Amino acid sequence: MELTDSVKKVFKETASQLKGAARRRFQAQIVMELGYGGQLLAQKELGWDRNTIRKGMRELTTGITCVDNYSQKGRWKTEEHLPTLLEDIKKLVDSQSQTDPSFKSQRLYTRLTASEVRKLLIEKFSYRNEQLPTEETIRVKLNYLGYRLKRVAKVLPQKKFPETDAIFEQLATVNQSALDDKSILRLSLDAKARVNIGSFDRGGRNRTPTETEDHDFHPKTTVTPYGIFLPELDELFLYFTESKVTSDFIVDILGDFWKSESWRFPLIKTLVLNQDNGPENNSRRTQFMKRIVEFAQEYKLNIRLAYYPPYHSKYNPIERTLAVLENYWNGSILDDIETALNFAKNMTWNGKHPVVKLVTQTYETGVKLTKKAMSKIERQIERLTNSVHEKFPDLGKWFIDICCGTT
């Protein structure tokens, strides 16, 4: 057979349109027609691979077609060899991560490097050094899980207290105990900044041209979203109020949450509350401590208060859900409370809509106890005195246990 330019063009185009075994069979048939030296000629004139031709000829002669299982080629992913690796990384990094404080993205920024994560996997989860992948692979897995090692300059903590690292280590211990013990439920609580209700620009974008007022000096009203988030279940409860967020408001919505949801948690005996150490809910706020002790006694629950260090509240998991809410509604006009509530109801966190409620009660500010009354409350609570850091034996301002009298 003579390989003219027109013939070569036909052979090449035909082969390029075929795939897998059909292409190999076609190439083998052409080579057989070319006769002695056909393989070398096909390689030079047609650019075909001789190994592919030989494979096709064996398939023709034996009648056995090779199956191309390309999906099984290459190295297996690390999680195929270590099925719990990603979950263990999340356990380590989650308590050391914060959301994007500008609420412009849903990225998580972690304090840990890939090298530190690898060392902690060996120390805390008993992995062997030769068993774990390289630091570069750990870095890739961190990015895959959504964590980013990045500094957000405008919102770096204004001050790092000496106790900061000790508090984070104790937080990791407390939160892990909630994960391991079926009788403990972990809640993450925090408020978002007050939102002006009116025809105001929120800095977002909309697909349709929308006009807003040029100033937001006189809003119709303002509302504050306060969230209760269940990290292990990815469930969010949002309470909106036009009143001030006070100690009484916080405990009231906690009571409302437990009244409506306690039937789902018959085994729960202890609530772990992750919060920032804000002015209305810190452990030295007399009215808050009074109300939280009453809450524990009323519902026969043990309460464990676990606060984040000062200027580090962005590491609280609830902040991530509030970032989603901000991204969801910032391109729209919140001209009345009902609109704001509807946007909150329609947002999703990991595919789930939050439970949204409007609190209409007005709360009085400045309520506090006398020193004598507070001394009675102090006798009903236990502050942490034995820390993992010998240098800071007293972390009682950030970790408090309230026992309801039952085990």
Protein Blocks (a to p, Z undefined) as FASTA:
>chain_A
ZZdfklmmmmmmmmmmpghjlmmmmmmmmmmmnogoklmmmmmmnopafklmmmmmmmmm
nopacdddfklgcjddfklmmmmlmmmmmmmmmmmcccdfklpaccdcdfbdfklmmmmm
mmmnopafklpccfklmmmmmmmnopacdddfklgcfbdcfklmmmmmmmmmmmmmmmmp
mkbccddddddddddedjddehiacfbdcdddfbfkbgfbdcdddddddfknopacdddd
fbdcdfklmmmmmmmmmmmmmmmmmmbmbdcddddddfklccklmklmmmmmmmmmmnop
acddddddehilmmpmklmmmmmmmmmmmmpccfbfklmmmmmmmpceehiacdddddfb
dcdehiacdfklmmmmmmmpccdfbdfblklmblklmoccddehiZZ
